[in-house]
Amino acid sequence: MESVPKTNKDKPVVCVVDDDEMFREVLCCTLETHGYDVIVFSSASLFLKSDAFAKKSFDLVVTDINMPGSTGYDLCRAVREKYAHDRIPIVMVTGNDALKEKTMGLEVGADDFIQKPFRNEELLAKLASLLKIRVQALERLGRLTRFISPNIADLVVEDHQQLALKLHRAQVTVLFSDLRGFTAFSETAEPEEVLDILNHYYTAVGACAAKYKATLGHLAGDGIMLFLNDPLPIANHQEVGLRMAMEIREVLNEQKQVWKGKGYAIDFGIGLAEGFATMGGIGFDQFWQYSVIGPVANFASRMCHYANNGQILVSHRFLARMSGADTFHTESIGSITLKGIEKTVKAFNVVGYAQEFKVAKAG
């Protein structure tokens, strides 16, 4: 019999969902005796309304198929939809050897089945094996997120989602950020000082990117490219991108004061653009990255380079195509000419939230 896999908790937590009280008691006793914590529900409907489901405070689900109200199939679909990038093991309980039940279970994302009546050895072996696979996947994910964007690491770990890494078109919001005065600083500073600046810069921007579920598309020196709405769909991604940019500016302004205190003359600029682009994994067998190709990336980069210290620049088109543009207070900087862009661009500096300026003006 396999030992119980170690998770980030003292004991793995199993949700048992079944309307048969005697079966629940027997299964609960068996699992607790063999090192599991158990949460019991008498129906799928109760499980789906529970804090355990909402907060994902479990590691595996054992569920009956046929129950009053929501079925085990409904439960399975809900878990797979809510936690799409975490393959939580689901074992379905069946009272017969119906091929149709197992086929439907596999179609909605079940991992295995147990037959009533069950043998303890078989059940425990199945649970231990499924949990071991999940623990290994989470460990791989943890290692991957040290090197690539967490959004992409999720897809790499989930083999069945590899199609999402193929080249495809998507509408995205792209954000570019870079440091001003960094090149001159790095030519005279010690390597340790340069790395310290970059680490604090990456940490500040990276925390905001994670909060807003942005994907890291490019990281080179002091240049960072983030994009939203791929591979994870984000409603109103233009507005979300602008909110993220403002939070990045806030944390970098705080960091700038730290740099100033050390005598470093370093500042930053940010540019955003939105539009359709080609997305996917780019590279070769030994190396690849998930990135964005198209005019939208180039445009965001040019806007970033044009921005003055501390500015967030967007175009008139960006504001016109986003919902909630009136949420932000912007100032026109006129029509500008960007390198590699034939037509002049009506550009705006995003100063802050409109409500803040209304309050200040009223005061």
Secondary structure as UniProt FT lines:
FT   STRAND          13..17
FT   HELIX           21..33
FT   TURN            34..35
FT   STRAND          37..41
FT   HELIX           44..48
FT   HELIX           51..55
FT   STRAND          60..64
FT   HELIX           72..82
FT   TURN            83..85
FT   STRAND          90..94
FT   HELIX           99..107
FT   TURN            108..109
FT   STRAND          112..115
FT   HELIX           120..144
FT   TURN            145..147
FT   HELIX           150..157
FT   HELIX           159..165
FT   STRAND          168..180
FT   HELIX           182..188
FT   HELIX           191..211
FT   TURN            212..213
FT   STRAND          215..220
FT   TURN            221..222
FT   STRAND          223..228
FT   TURN            235..236
FT   HELIX           237..261
FT   TURN            262..263
FT   STRAND          267..284
FT   TURN            285..286
FT   STRAND          287..293
FT   HELIX           295..306
FT   TURN            309..310
FT   STRAND          312..315
FT   HELIX           316..321
FT   TURN            323..324
FT   HELIX           325..327
FT   STRAND          328..336
FT   TURN            339..340
FT   STRAND          345..353
FT   HELIX           354..362
//
